[in-house]
Amino acid sequence: MSNTIGSGNDMSYLFGGASSTKGASLYDSLGDYASLKNGSAAKLYKAYYAKEEAGSKEAKNSISTTEKNAYNNVKSAAEDLSSAVDKLSSSSLYSKGKFEKTGSNGEKTESEYDYDKIYSAVKDFADSYNALIKNGSSEDLSSMNDVTIRMLKNTKTNSSLLSQVGISVSKDGTLSVDRDRFNSADISSIKSLFNGAGSFADSTASRAGVMKNSAANKLSTSKVYNAEGVSEKEKSSDDSSNFTATV
C-alpha cells in the first residue's frame, strides 16, 4: 500500500474537519506547542501575571478622597502640636521678671513669671492636641487608631499632674484649661509637664511625630480615588486629553 495520498504528500486531510471539534482541538494543540517552543506563551503568561500583581499593589496603595482629607487633617494637627510643644520647651518662656497675670474675669495681678504667655502656649497645645485626637480617632484611618490610643493612655496616666495645673481630661480624652486654676499653679509643676525631655509634652510630641510621618508617607505613596473610582492622576490626564482634543 502506498503511503502517498494525493500529490506532494498533501496532509490537509488531517485538518479538513477544522470546523469540527476534533479538528479545532488538533489546531489548538499544535498552536500551544508552537507557542511553548518559541517562548511566546511564557512571555504572555509573564506579562499577564505582572499586570495582575501590579493591579493588586495598586489596590493596596489606593485611598479615597475622604481618606486623603483625613490624613491631611492628621498631618496638619500633628504639625501644630509639635509647634506648640516647641514653644513650651523654650527656657526663655519661664524666665523671671516683672509681669502681669490675667484672670478669667480680666483682672490683672503682678507675677514674677509671664503666666499670660505660658497660658497662651499651653492653650495652643491643648487645642492642637484635641484636634489630633479627633482626627486620629477617625473611622477612616484605622492605621492611626493605635497611636491615638497610646497617646490617650499617656494623657490618662498624667491626668493627676495635669489637674494640679488646672488642666482637666474629659471622657473623650480631650483637654480643657481653667485659666484661674492655671494661674494659681506652681511654675515648677507647669515646667515638669511641658518643658524638657521626658515630660508629658515631650512624649506627646513624639507620638504626634509618628502620626505626622505616617500620614505624610501614606499621602506620598498612595493613589487617590474619588467617589466615582477615578484617580486624581487619571482624571487630570483625561482632562488634559480632552483639552488637547478640543484644540
URDA-V81945 format. One line per field, one symbol per residue. ss: DSSP state (H for helix, E for strand, - for the rest). phi: phi as a letter, one per 20 degrees, with the letter a starting at -180 (. if undefined). psi: psi as a letter, one per 40 degrees, with the letter a starting at -180 (. if undefined). A space follows every 50 residues. Layout:
BEGIN
ss: ???
phi: ???
psi: ???
END
This chain:
BEGIN
ss: -----------HHHH-----HHHHHHHHHHHHHHHHHH-HHHHHHHHHHH HHHHHHHHHH-EEEHHHHHHHHHHHHHHHHHHHHHHHH--HHHH----EE EE-----EEEE---HHHHHHHHHHHHHHHHHHHHHH-----HHHHHHHHH HHHHHHH-HHHHHH--EEE-----EEE-HHHHHH--HHHHHHHH-----H HHHHHHHHHHHHHHHHHHHHH-EEE-----EHHHHHHHHHHHHHHH-
phi: .feedmemlgdfffdgdgfeffffffgffffffffffenfffffffffff ffffffffffedcefffgffffffgffffffffffgffeffffdferdcd deefenfdcfbeceffffffffffgfffffffffffegffcffeffffff fffffffegfffffdndddffenfdcdefffffeffffffffedcofnfg fffffffffffffffffffeddeedefendfffffffffffffffff
psi: hiehhaiffhfeddedfdeidddddddddddddddddeeddddddddddd ddddddddddfhiiddddddddddddddddddddddddehdddfiiahii hhideehiiiieigdddddddddddddddddddddeehdegddedddddd dddddddeddddddeehihideeiiihhdddddeihdddddddehiheid ddddddddddddddddddddeihhiadeehiddddddddddddddd.
END
